[in-house]
Amino acid sequence: MKHFLTVEDMSANEIISLLDMTAYFRQNEPKISEQLFIANLFFEPSTRTKMSFTVAEKKLGLEILDFHAETSSVKKGESLYDTVKTFEAIGANALVIRHEDDYWAEELANVSIPIINAGAGKAAHPTQSLLDAYTIYEEFGYFEGLNIVIAGDIKHSRVAHSNIEMLTTLGANVFVTGAPEFIDETINVPYISFEQAIKHCDVLMLLRIQHERHNESFDISAYHKQYGLTIQREKSMKQNAIILHPAPINRGVEIDSSLVECGRSRIFKQMENGVFVRMAVLVNQLLQWGIINDYKIKKCANTKGEQPIRKVRTVN
């Protein structure tokens, strides 16, 4: 049994299985038929990730143990390990954790309930990369050979690191672009210019400039003019190319405000898909750890007309 911590831990088949489960949850409204407690431990601010986990948990019929670091014993010096062991001791069945440290999971390796990574510093954000992959699959029906460009603050982005790993595993051609000072030289995918990226991509995944992780001053207007998705640049994209963004969005910085909800944009669709992806991850962890079995999941009638994912094409 293992915690859900990084994309690097996942095979293509495991990713596909979670995408299949996500598709099922988009059509159905399953409920877990016993009382289980899920603790949401968010040590960093979050809107989309925390709220979509909360909605996912409520849809599954799970009891939520909410946590606020600013009113907890963390303020008295309690360690992450002791906080986690406290929730384990009082009966939490699983933990969802976001923390500012890149390597917070290392000290929790021997915790005896499943842990789901909801964001680790600049290192990893596996549920975000899953919902991005699902959104891409909904649009194109495959991954192999798609040209996906990740643009922006690569160096400080946990989303970029997880997406590069997952999308290459699924067979996509992944590229990065952005201001030279934001490129992570440790990433082993090609760098292309932003002008090349606009014309080349099937998927343009824009990243927020993470001002809170920068020490130097930043010229917003100059960045948007040189590296942002302007109205004029959007017109140069392929006819069927789409725009993604993990949000929160710096409107007028990485993307012109008028393009956030344009015909190409799938930004709010990503957010919608995040609920079903996180339902899949929660159920998968509970099943893998033997906390529930298939008989504990009440399968409700199909409420949507969509078809489940049958096959995802990957590189052999």
Secondary structure by P-SEA (a helix, b strand, c coil): cccccccccccaaaaaaaaaaaaaaacccccccbbbbbbbcccccccaaaaaaaaaaaaacccccccccccccccccccaaaaaaaaaaacccbbbbbbcccccccccccccbbbbbccccccccaaaaaaaaaaaaacccccccbbbbbbccccccaaaaaaaaaaaaaccbbbbbcccccccccccbbbbcaaaaaacccbbbbbccccccccccccaaaaaacccccaaaaaaccccbbbbbccccccccccccccccccccaaaaaaaaaaaaaaaaaaaaaaaaccccccccccccccccccccccccccc
